């Protein structure tokens, strides 16, 4: 499959492919309009999306230099205010290093580009790089689920690969990179992953093979997932004859709802059972 000339691989479209090749084709190649809602109840879902967007925006403003007190004064939602206060207690501004907030990094990879947009990277030259990702899910953090996500592989890998380029501005080895998922609704249970040289090598081979597999497929090769539980929360389910009614997010603890500000909002993913 020849992809558009300026196509960029990222954690979202590669996750779509891993979950369901057909979804990848419909969403990222032909850009099919989404004919169905992802989950019920709709109003609650929309409110959570808006809340996640506002939290990410507030954090971005904070690292852009707007005083925390001014940001807090603009927050009129009690849940959002609580999230914000939990965030400010982290006192991340006090952590030494150069901070990159809502910053995208891109590198050439397998004839295309690999891109990641980071909520926050703190770079301490000669020491380490700390990646933070804000997850505004209402469900408690689950390490096993996060461990399987493409984001957990791509974000540290891309940073390590960039550091191999002389003009990148980064001087790092893979084992100097750490990634933390932080949930404002569960501030005391961050999920941390320490990267390594061996994980970097594994991720490089995995991502190369994954992209090469995609490029070899024709339209018929982008088949529907055999895991039909994923279809309950996919907007393409009616196109695939996998049901009409959306799954109820309140009945599934496996539905993740967080504002991924890297690309599109991505709420149609659920994880396989642990």
Backbone bond lengths (Angstrom), bond angles and torsions (degrees), N, CA, C in turn:
res aa  C-N    CA-C-N  psi(-1)  N-CA   C-N-CA  omega(-1)  CA-C   N-CA-C  phi
1 X - - - 1.464 - - 1.526 109.14 -
2 X 1.321 116.66 119.64 1.451 120.13 176.00 1.516 108.02 -85.18
3 X 1.313 115.84 119.94 1.453 121.57 -178.48 1.524 109.93 -86.29
4 X 1.329 117.76 162.10 1.469 119.92 176.96 1.526 111.00 -53.41
5 X 1.315 115.78 149.02 1.468 121.73 -172.00 1.527 112.93 -54.15
6 X 1.309 117.02 -39.78 1.459 120.54 -175.82 1.529 112.03 -102.66
7 X 1.317 116.47 23.55 1.464 120.20 -179.35 1.530 109.94 -63.70
8 X 1.318 115.85 139.28 1.458 121.31 178.24 1.520 109.20 -124.97
9 X 1.315 116.80 127.77 1.461 120.80 174.30 1.525 109.03 -79.46
10 X 1.321 115.85 143.70 1.457 120.52 177.25 1.517 109.23 -150.01
11 X 1.306 116.73 177.35 1.462 120.13 -175.36 1.519 111.91 -62.96
12 X 1.327 117.90 -29.73 1.455 119.26 -177.39 1.526 112.16 -75.53
13 X 1.351 117.15 -49.16 1.458 116.24 -176.88 1.524 112.09 -72.80
14 X 1.325 117.56 -30.05 1.466 118.46 175.46 1.524 111.31 -71.53
15 X 1.339 116.77 -34.73 1.463 118.97 174.94 1.516 110.59 -65.38
16 X 1.321 116.48 -39.24 1.465 119.79 175.98 1.524 110.30 -58.63
17 X 1.325 116.68 -43.83 1.469 119.45 -179.22 1.521 111.36 -64.08
18 X 1.320 117.42 -43.70 1.461 120.90 -179.90 1.523 110.51 -63.69
19 X 1.327 116.90 -40.59 1.467 120.38 179.79 1.523 111.46 -72.04
20 X 1.331 116.16 -41.85 1.462 119.99 -177.37 1.524 109.02 -163.08
21 X 1.317 116.51 111.67 1.460 120.88 -178.40 1.532 111.20 -60.62
22 X 1.327 116.37 -34.34 1.465 119.57 179.92 1.525 110.96 -65.35
23 X 1.323 116.09 -40.17 1.463 119.65 177.26 1.523 110.39 -60.77
24 X 1.326 116.63 -43.30 1.467 120.51 178.03 1.528 109.80 -56.85
25 X 1.326 116.90 -46.29 1.462 121.13 -177.92 1.528 111.00 -63.54
26 X 1.324 116.76 -47.76 1.456 120.30 -176.61 1.525 111.85 -67.66
27 X 1.313 115.78 -40.54 1.459 119.87 -172.68 1.521 113.31 -82.67
28 X 1.328 116.82 -40.14 1.463 118.88 -168.56 1.532 114.12 -110.09
29 X 1.318 117.82 -16.86 1.459 119.42 178.94 1.521 110.65 -102.50
30 X 1.337 117.50 -56.45 1.467 118.69 -179.86 1.527 112.28 -90.78
31 X 1.347 116.24 -9.66 1.466 122.04 177.88 1.528 111.59 53.77
32 X 1.307 114.90 49.76 1.460 122.74 178.80 1.532 110.47 -63.71
33 X 1.331 115.70 135.14 1.456 119.73 174.54 1.522 109.25 -63.12
34 X 1.323 116.59 144.22 1.471 120.69 -178.31 1.530 109.12 -81.39
35 X 1.314 118.19 115.96 1.464 120.01 -173.71 1.525 114.76 -88.02
36 X 1.318 118.93 -3.94 1.466 119.39 -174.44 1.515 110.11 -144.70
37 X 1.317 115.85 156.08 1.458 120.44 175.61 1.518 109.35 -74.19
38 X 1.347 115.72 155.63 1.455 119.33 -175.96 1.516 112.67 -79.90
39 X 1.336 116.25 -42.86 1.458 117.73 -174.42 1.520 110.39 -154.47
40 X 1.311 114.77 161.54 1.451 122.57 175.26 1.534 108.37 -107.65
41 X 1.325 120.18 155.05 1.466 127.01 -8.00 1.521 111.20 -77.35
42 X 1.329 115.77 142.82 1.457 121.46 -171.16 1.521 112.16 -66.47
43 X 1.329 118.14 -46.86 1.460 120.38 -176.72 1.519 111.76 -61.72
44 X 1.322 116.17 -40.86 1.468 119.41 178.17 1.517 110.89 -64.33
45 X 1.320 115.59 -40.53 1.464 120.41 178.61 1.520 110.76 -61.90
46 X 1.324 116.81 -45.58 1.455 120.60 179.95 1.518 111.39 -63.55
47 X 1.326 116.63 -37.59 1.463 120.10 178.97 1.521 111.33 -65.15
48 X 1.330 116.98 -39.22 1.463 120.38 178.54 1.522 111.60 -67.26
49 X 1.333 116.20 -37.81 1.459 119.98 176.74 1.528 109.84 -61.46
50 X 1.327 116.20 -47.52 1.462 120.36 -178.64 1.525 111.03 -62.98
51 X 1.334 116.66 -39.07 1.458 120.97 -179.87 1.531 110.56 -64.32
52 X 1.325 115.78 -43.61 1.457 119.79 178.39 1.515 112.13 -62.94
53 X 1.332 116.30 -41.23 1.464 120.16 178.06 1.524 111.30 -61.66
54 X 1.327 116.10 -43.28 1.458 120.30 -177.91 1.526 111.01 -67.35
55 X 1.324 117.86 -36.42 1.460 119.95 178.07 1.528 110.61 -64.83
56 X 1.324 116.50 -47.16 1.465 119.77 179.02 1.539 110.87 -60.60
57 X 1.316 116.17 -38.80 1.463 119.57 -179.43 1.523 110.45 -66.68
58 X 1.327 116.64 -40.37 1.460 120.32 179.48 1.524 111.52 -63.64
59 X 1.327 116.88 -41.82 1.461 120.33 179.01 1.520 110.66 -66.46
60 X 1.320 116.36 -39.68 1.461 119.83 177.85 1.529 110.43 -61.70
61 X 1.333 117.79 -42.95 1.454 121.48 178.07 1.528 111.04 -61.59
62 X 1.317 115.93 -37.53 1.460 121.58 -179.63 1.523 110.81 -60.89
63 X 1.325 116.26 -46.91 1.461 119.26 -179.19 1.527 112.18 -77.28
64 X 1.332 116.50 -12.33 1.468 119.95 173.97 1.517 111.68 -83.52
65 X 1.335 116.61 -5.79 1.455 120.28 174.76 1.511 116.23 109.46
66 X 1.331 118.31 0.85 1.461 120.13 176.88 1.524 108.68 -73.15
67 X 1.332 118.49 131.07 1.468 120.54 -178.16 1.524 112.58 -57.53
68 X 1.324 115.77 141.17 1.463 121.12 -178.46 1.523 111.21 -59.01
69 X 1.337 116.72 -35.51 1.467 120.17 -178.65 1.524 111.19 -65.74
70 X 1.330 116.45 -37.80 1.460 120.04 179.54 1.524 110.78 -68.36
71 X 1.335 115.85 -38.97 1.467 119.15 178.33 1.519 109.79 -65.46
72 X 1.323 116.00 -44.95 1.475 119.73 -178.50 1.523 111.40 -60.75
73 X 1.315 116.94 -37.91 1.466 120.61 -179.19 1.516 112.36 -65.16
74 X 1.333 117.05 -20.42 1.468 120.42 -178.87 1.523 113.16 -90.90
75 X 1.322 117.25 -3.50 1.460 121.18 -175.33 1.523 109.78 -96.55
76 X 1.335 116.38 112.53 1.460 120.06 -175.66 1.526 113.55 -108.14
77 X 1.336 117.19 3.70 1.457 120.45 177.31 1.528 108.25 -98.42
78 X 1.340 118.72 128.00 1.470 119.85 -175.83 1.524 113.76 -61.76
79 X 1.335 117.62 -37.57 1.466 119.51 178.32 1.522 110.48 -66.74
80 X 1.323 115.95 -44.11 1.457 120.29 179.79 1.525 110.89 -64.16
81 X 1.316 116.35 -40.04 1.461 120.44 178.61 1.526 110.60 -62.54
82 X 1.322 116.25 -41.64 1.461 119.93 177.72 1.520 110.75 -63.67
83 X 1.330 117.59 -43.90 1.464 120.90 177.34 1.529 110.28 -58.22
84 X 1.331 115.28 -45.38 1.452 119.54 -177.93 1.539 111.40 -62.03
85 X 1.311 116.22 -43.81 1.466 120.02 -179.50 1.525 110.99 -65.50
86 X 1.327 116.94 -36.15 1.463 119.64 175.28 1.530 110.27 -64.98
87 X 1.324 116.10 -39.37 1.459 120.12 179.11 1.524 111.55 -64.14
88 X 1.323 117.21 -47.06 1.462 119.20 -177.16 1.524 111.63 -64.38
89 X 1.322 117.34 -26.01 1.468 120.00 177.29 1.529 111.90 -67.80
90 X 1.334 116.89 -19.63 1.464 119.47 175.80 1.523 111.61 -66.06
91 X 1.344 115.87 -28.55 1.463 122.54 179.79 1.530 111.24 53.47
92 X 1.330 114.95 48.19 1.471 119.35 -177.49 1.522 111.92 -67.02
93 X 1.340 117.64 -24.98 1.455 119.18 177.78 1.522 111.65 -60.39
94 X 1.319 116.30 -26.47 1.465 120.28 -178.86 1.527 112.68 -78.69
95 X 1.333 117.55 -13.37 1.468 120.64 178.90 1.523 107.95 -71.82
96 X 1.335 118.55 125.81 1.468 119.82 -178.39 1.519 112.06 -67.53
97 X 1.316 115.76 152.96 1.459 120.70 176.99 1.517 112.16 126.17
98 X 1.319 115.64 165.00 1.463 122.41 176.28 1.521 108.58 -79.59
99 X 1.321 116.98 131.09 1.459 121.56 -174.79 1.531 110.68 -108.29
100 X 1.315 115.18 128.79 1.459 122.79 175.92 1.526 107.19 -114.59
101 X 1.331 116.42 109.31 1.465 121.00 -178.23 1.516 109.81 -106.96
102 X 1.330 116.48 133.51 1.470 122.27 -179.46 1.529 109.81 49.59
103 X 1.311 115.86 52.55 1.456 122.40 -175.83 1.518 110.17 -115.30
104 X 1.335 115.65 133.35 1.457 120.90 178.69 1.526 109.69 -100.48
105 X 1.325 115.67 136.94 1.458 122.34 173.30 1.527 107.70 -121.56
106 X 1.321 115.71 141.40 1.463 122.27 -176.75 1.511 109.68 -135.01
107 X 1.332 115.62 143.60 1.462 119.14 173.70 1.528 109.64 -142.39
108 X 1.346 117.09 152.65 1.469 120.18 175.72 1.527 109.55 -65.50
109 X 1.342 115.75 137.97 1.467 118.68 -177.68 1.520 109.21 -156.97
110 X 1.305 116.43 119.54 1.459 122.78 176.93 1.532 112.92 54.27
111 X 1.334 115.89 40.45 1.454 120.21 177.22 1.512 114.84 83.31
112 X 1.317 117.58 -5.33 1.462 122.15 178.50 1.526 108.07 -126.92
113 X 1.297 117.12 -149.08 1.455 121.05 176.88 1.513 109.29 -126.44
114 X 1.306 115.50 148.95 1.459 122.46 172.06 1.515 106.82 -116.47
115 X 1.314 116.40 125.93 1.463 121.60 -172.36 1.526 110.50 -128.38
116 X 1.318 114.82 143.73 1.464 120.32 171.38 1.517 107.87 -141.58
117 X 1.312 116.09 136.99 1.460 120.88 174.24 1.519 107.69 -111.15
118 X 1.298 115.63 120.28 1.461 122.26 -171.61 1.529 110.75 -97.08
119 X 1.324 115.57 137.18 1.463 118.72 172.66 1.520 109.57 -63.09
120 X 1.336 116.64 -43.85 1.462 119.95 178.03 1.524 109.77 -159.56
121 X 1.325 115.52 134.64 1.457 122.47 169.30 1.524 107.62 -125.64
122 X 1.316 116.36 128.64 1.462 121.15 173.65 1.522 107.13 -110.42
123 X 1.321 115.19 115.56 1.471 120.66 -176.69 1.521 109.70 -105.82
124 X 1.313 115.62 121.41 1.457 123.05 177.02 1.523 107.42 -112.41
125 X 1.336 117.81 98.26 1.464 121.39 -173.26 1.528 113.05 -50.82
126 X 1.327 114.09 130.90 1.448 120.33 178.37 1.509 114.61 77.18
127 X 1.340 116.88 -1.21 1.461 119.53 -176.87 1.527 112.24 -122.04
128 X 1.325 116.19 -67.58 1.457 118.89 -176.03 1.518 111.22 -165.48
129 X 1.333 114.61 169.28 1.459 122.30 170.77 1.524 107.11 -127.88
130 X 1.315 115.99 130.22 1.460 122.57 -178.94 1.526 108.53 -110.03
131 X 1.317 116.38 118.40 1.461 122.20 177.50 1.520 108.48 -98.69
132 X 1.336 116.50 129.46 1.462 121.14 175.43 1.528 109.13 -118.57
133 X 1.318 115.30 138.01 1.461 120.78 174.52 1.524 108.05 -130.75
134 X 1.338 115.65 124.72 1.460 120.92 -178.31 1.530 109.25 -87.54
135 X 1.317 116.63 122.65 1.459 121.86 179.70 1.525 109.24 -112.69
136 X 1.329 116.78 113.85 1.459 120.51 -176.73 1.522 112.39 -96.41
137 X 1.314 116.18 35.49 1.457 121.87 177.48 1.522 110.79 -72.35
138 X 1.326 115.86 151.42 1.463 121.65 175.27 1.529 112.04 -89.87
139 X 1.338 116.39 -2.49 1.466 120.56 179.49 1.521 109.87 -102.13
140 X 1.296 115.73 147.69 1.460 120.27 -178.12 1.525 111.15 -61.48
141 X 1.331 116.50 145.47 1.469 120.21 179.70 1.521 111.40 -58.20
142 X 1.319 115.65 137.48 1.468 121.14 178.17 1.516 108.50 -127.69
143 X 1.308 116.16 110.56 1.445 121.49 -174.14 1.528 112.21 -60.09
144 X 1.310 117.63 -42.23 1.461 120.44 -177.52 1.518 111.15 -61.39
145 X 1.323 116.36 -38.69 1.465 119.86 179.42 1.521 110.35 -66.95
146 X 1.325 115.98 -46.89 1.455 120.12 -179.70 1.524 111.66 -64.44
147 X 1.305 116.49 -34.78 1.457 121.46 -179.34 1.520 111.76 -60.37
148 X 1.327 116.27 -30.73 1.457 120.88 -177.23 1.521 113.40 -87.09
149 X 1.312 117.26 -10.87 1.456 119.86 -175.09 1.518 111.27 -76.46
150 X 1.330 115.53 144.09 1.459 120.91 179.12 1.518 111.73 -62.37
151 X 1.300 117.63 -29.70 1.457 120.43 178.92 1.526 111.14 -58.55
152 X 1.315 117.00 -39.38 1.463 121.57 -178.49 1.519 111.18 -66.10
153 X 1.324 117.31 -25.54 1.455 120.85 177.31 1.530 111.66 -88.43
154 X 1.325 116.06 -44.00 1.460 120.23 -170.84 1.523 112.43 -72.71
155 X 1.317 118.45 -41.64 1.470 119.63 -173.00 1.527 112.85 -62.71
156 X 1.331 119.47 -51.91 1.469 117.47 177.41 1.525 112.74 -69.60
157 X 1.342 117.20 -34.54 1.459 119.96 179.28 1.521 111.06 -60.03
158 X 1.333 117.08 -48.30 1.456 120.02 -176.81 1.525 110.76 -62.65
159 X 1.323 117.13 -39.92 1.458 120.20 179.34 1.528 110.65 -65.46
160 X 1.328 116.81 -41.76 1.464 120.51 178.40 1.516 111.39 -65.24
161 X 1.327 116.03 -39.18 1.463 120.27 179.98 1.535 110.68 -68.14
162 X 1.324 116.69 -38.71 1.457 120.57 176.55 1.523 111.11 -60.21
163 X 1.330 115.57 -39.21 1.469 120.49 -177.81 1.526 111.90 -63.85
164 X 1.335 116.79 -17.71 1.461 120.13 177.91 1.521 112.11 -78.70
165 X 1.353 116.17 -12.79 1.460 120.60 179.29 1.521 109.60 -90.81
166 X 1.293 116.38 129.47 1.461 121.21 -172.97 1.519 113.54 -62.33
167 X 1.325 117.80 -26.72 1.468 121.04 -176.25 1.517 113.41 -100.90
168 X 1.329 117.98 14.21 1.469 120.72 -174.11 1.528 112.74 -78.54
169 X 1.315 117.57 -23.77 1.456 120.03 -175.42 1.516 113.34 88.12
170 X 1.329 116.84 -3.43 1.457 121.47 177.85 1.524 109.94 -110.73
171 X 1.303 116.29 138.93 1.453 121.97 173.18 1.521 107.40 -127.45
172 X 1.327 114.80 98.35 1.468 120.32 -170.69 1.512 110.42 -147.07
173 X 1.316 116.15 152.88 1.451 122.13 165.03 1.524 106.97 -107.57
174 X 1.323 119.03 157.00 1.470 120.26 -178.22 1.533 113.68 -54.63
175 X 1.327 117.25 -35.35 1.467 117.89 -177.38 1.528 113.07 -77.81
176 X 1.333 116.81 5.30 1.471 121.11 173.59 1.528 111.34 -102.65
177 X 1.324 116.62 12.40 1.465 121.34 -178.48 1.527 109.75 -112.42
178 X 1.313 115.15 135.68 1.469 121.23 177.56 1.520 108.89 -134.60
179 X 1.319 116.41 137.95 1.467 120.94 179.94 1.519 109.51 -119.25
180 X 1.332 115.64 132.85 1.463 121.84 -179.29 1.520 110.11 -124.82
181 X 1.324 116.03 126.54 1.459 122.15 169.19 1.526 106.56 -94.04
182 X 1.322 115.26 126.06 1.461 119.10 -179.31 1.527 109.76 -124.33
183 X 1.325 115.20 128.16 1.456 123.50 -176.50 1.527 109.20 -107.41
184 X 1.327 119.75 112.99 1.471 119.82 -179.96 1.523 113.14 -62.24
185 X 1.328 117.56 -26.00 1.467 119.52 177.06 1.523 111.74 -75.97
186 X 1.338 117.01 -16.39 1.462 122.90 -179.97 1.531 108.26 -137.10
187 X 1.329 116.71 65.53 1.466 120.46 -169.35 1.518 114.63 -64.61
188 X 1.309 117.30 -22.08 1.454 120.08 -176.60 1.508 115.03 -88.26
189 X 1.331 117.30 1.60 1.468 119.63 -176.96 1.529 111.66 -129.36
190 X 1.324 117.68 62.00 1.463 118.98 174.13 1.521 110.28 -66.07
191 X 1.322 116.00 153.88 1.464 120.96 178.04 1.526 107.24 -114.63
192 X 1.319 116.43 119.64 1.456 121.47 -173.97 1.524 111.33 -115.58
193 X 1.326 114.44 141.54 1.458 121.96 176.50 1.526 108.40 -127.75
194 X 1.316 116.10 123.52 1.463 121.51 176.70 1.523 107.73 -96.12
195 X 1.316 116.12 126.93 1.459 121.38 -176.40 1.525 110.32 -82.74
196 X 1.340 116.13 169.28 1.465 120.79 -178.79 1.513 109.94 -155.41
197 X 1.320 116.34 166.18 1.459 121.41 177.76 1.518 111.29 -64.26
198 X 1.320 116.83 -39.70 1.465 119.54 -179.37 1.528 111.00 -68.75
199 X 1.340 117.45 -37.62 1.459 120.00 177.49 1.525 110.28 -67.58
200 X 1.322 116.88 -37.56 1.457 121.33 176.50 1.525 111.01 -58.91
201 X 1.327 117.23 -45.80 1.470 121.11 179.43 1.526 110.57 -64.14
202 X 1.329 116.80 -41.79 1.472 120.76 178.13 1.527 110.78 -62.20
203 X 1.328 116.36 -44.56 1.460 120.80 -177.86 1.519 111.38 -66.76
204 X 1.317 116.95 -39.06 1.463 119.89 179.18 1.527 110.66 -61.50
205 X 1.311 116.87 -47.15 1.459 120.12 178.68 1.511 112.15 -65.15
206 X 1.319 116.69 -41.35 1.462 120.84 -179.53 1.525 110.99 -62.26
207 X 1.337 117.13 -48.15 1.461 120.89 -177.48 1.520 111.61 -68.13
208 X 1.317 117.27 -37.84 1.466 119.83 175.89 1.524 111.01 -60.46
209 X 1.312 116.21 -48.08 1.472 120.30 -179.17 1.525 111.55 -65.01
210 X 1.334 116.77 -37.90 1.459 120.79 -179.49 1.529 110.54 -63.86
211 X 1.311 117.03 -46.82 1.460 120.64 -178.74 1.530 110.88 -69.22
212 X 1.318 117.87 -39.73 1.465 120.27 177.18 1.528 110.81 -61.99
213 X 1.318 115.94 -36.70 1.472 120.37 177.73 1.520 110.36 -63.46
214 X 1.319 116.92 -44.44 1.464 121.21 178.71 1.521 111.04 -60.82
215 X 1.323 116.61 -43.60 1.460 120.98 -175.54 1.524 112.80 -68.77
216 X 1.325 117.58 -20.78 1.463 121.22 179.87 1.526 112.93 -83.19
217 X 1.331 117.00 -15.29 1.462 120.18 -173.15 1.521 111.90 -81.30
218 X 1.344 115.47 147.86 1.452 120.16 165.44 1.526 107.39 -100.26
219 X 1.318 117.47 -177.87 1.463 119.89 -175.03 1.529 112.19 -55.17
220 X 1.330 116.72 -42.35 1.467 120.78 -177.48 1.522 111.74 -66.57
221 X 1.316 116.77 -20.79 1.457 120.03 -178.23 1.511 113.84 -76.78
222 X 1.332 117.21 -15.16 1.463 120.60 179.22 1.533 108.51 -86.20
223 X 1.305 114.93 82.79 1.464 121.54 -172.35 1.520 112.09 -89.13
224 X 1.325 114.70 162.46 1.465 121.06 179.61 1.522 110.68 -73.80
225 X 1.321 115.52 148.27 1.456 120.55 179.28 1.523 110.98 -63.57
226 X 1.335 118.07 142.87 1.461 119.98 173.42 1.533 111.70 -77.13
227 X 1.331 117.46 -13.88 1.465 121.86 -179.50 1.529 109.03 -89.08
228 X 1.318 116.64 88.67 1.460 120.59 -173.00 1.523 113.02 -70.56
229 X 1.333 118.83 -12.00 1.461 119.56 175.44 1.526 111.08 -63.98
230 X 1.325 117.17 -27.57 1.465 120.86 177.02 1.520 111.75 -67.35
231 X 1.326 116.71 -27.02 1.461 120.66 -173.98 1.530 112.41 -70.12
232 X 1.331 117.57 -23.61 1.455 120.23 -178.62 1.520 112.04 -59.34
233 X 1.332 115.91 -28.74 1.448 120.23 -175.53 1.528 111.72 -115.59
234 X 1.321 116.64 24.98 1.471 121.64 178.92 1.522 109.21 -112.22
235 X 1.300 117.35 133.67 1.458 120.87 -178.32 1.518 113.28 -71.45
236 X 1.302 117.89 -11.70 1.465 120.31 -178.75 1.526 112.61 -95.42
237 X 1.315 118.36 6.49 1.469 120.38 -172.39 1.530 112.32 -59.28
238 X 1.338 118.12 -34.68 1.460 119.58 -179.25 1.525 110.89 -70.97
239 X 1.316 117.51 -33.23 1.465 120.52 176.65 1.518 111.76 -66.89
240 X 1.321 115.28 -27.39 1.466 120.66 -176.73 1.525 112.56 -99.80
241 X 1.335 116.61 7.84 1.475 121.15 -177.28 1.519 110.76 56.32
242 X 1.322 115.72 42.58 1.460 121.42 178.69 1.529 111.27 -114.46
243 X 1.324 116.15 30.20 1.453 119.75 178.07 1.506 111.94 108.93
244 X 1.338 114.78 162.51 1.459 121.72 -179.65 1.518 111.14 -113.17
245 X 1.332 116.55 -43.42 1.455 120.58 -175.70 1.527 111.43 -76.94
246 X 1.333 115.00 141.47 1.460 120.40 178.50 1.521 110.22 -76.10
247 X 1.311 116.06 153.18 1.456 120.84 173.40 1.519 110.32 -71.10
248 X 1.318 116.62 154.95 1.455 121.82 179.58 1.524 108.83 -91.96
249 X 1.329 116.18 113.81 1.456 120.46 -177.34 1.528 111.99 -61.77
250 X 1.347 117.39 -25.99 1.456 120.33 179.90 1.519 112.69 -74.33
251 X 1.333 116.53 -14.64 1.456 120.43 -179.44 1.516 112.27 -100.61
252 X 1.311 116.88 -1.32 1.454 120.15 -178.13 1.512 110.79 -127.15
253 X 1.319 117.12 111.83 1.456 121.24 176.98 1.523 110.91 -74.17
254 X 1.320 116.80 -7.70 1.453 119.60 -176.71 1.520 112.55 -91.65
255 X 1.329 117.80 -6.17 1.460 119.37 179.04 1.513 109.34 -80.31
256 X 1.315 116.14 121.36 1.456 121.53 178.18 1.520 108.99 -92.28
257 X 1.308 117.09 132.45 1.455 121.74 177.85 1.512 108.51 -128.97
258 X 1.294 117.26 95.26 1.445 119.52 176.46 1.516 108.87 -139.96
259 X 1.301 115.60 153.72 1.451 120.57 -177.73 1.519 108.94 -85.18
260 X 1.302 116.08 103.63 1.458 120.55 177.25 1.510 107.21 -89.63
261 X 1.320 116.17 99.63 1.461 120.08 -174.68 1.511 112.49 -79.20
262 X 1.335 117.44 2.89 1.460 119.15 -178.33 1.523 111.72 -65.83
263 X 1.327 116.81 -45.91 1.457 119.79 -176.90 1.522 107.50 -135.63
264 X 1.319 117.92 -112.40 1.450 120.12 173.47 1.516 108.36 -85.85
265 X 1.315 115.41 163.67 1.459 118.29 168.15 1.516 107.41 -68.08
266 X 1.310 115.97 138.67 1.459 119.59 -171.67 1.513 109.23 -128.64
267 X 1.326 115.71 94.99 1.452 119.55 -175.74 1.526 113.02 -118.08
268 X 1.317 117.84 8.67 1.464 118.44 -176.33 1.516 111.17 -103.31
269 X 1.352 115.87 30.84 1.464 119.28 179.05 1.521 109.07 -113.09
270 X 1.307 116.37 134.45 1.452 120.35 166.05 1.509 107.02 -126.34
271 X 1.317 115.90 156.60 1.459 119.28 -176.57 1.507 110.07 -96.56
272 X 1.352 116.95 151.09 1.446 119.60 172.53 1.527 110.13 -63.82
273 X 1.295 117.07 159.44 1.461 120.19 179.95 1.517 109.52 -63.32
274 X 1.331 114.89 142.09 1.464 119.98 177.75 1.523 110.07 -68.32
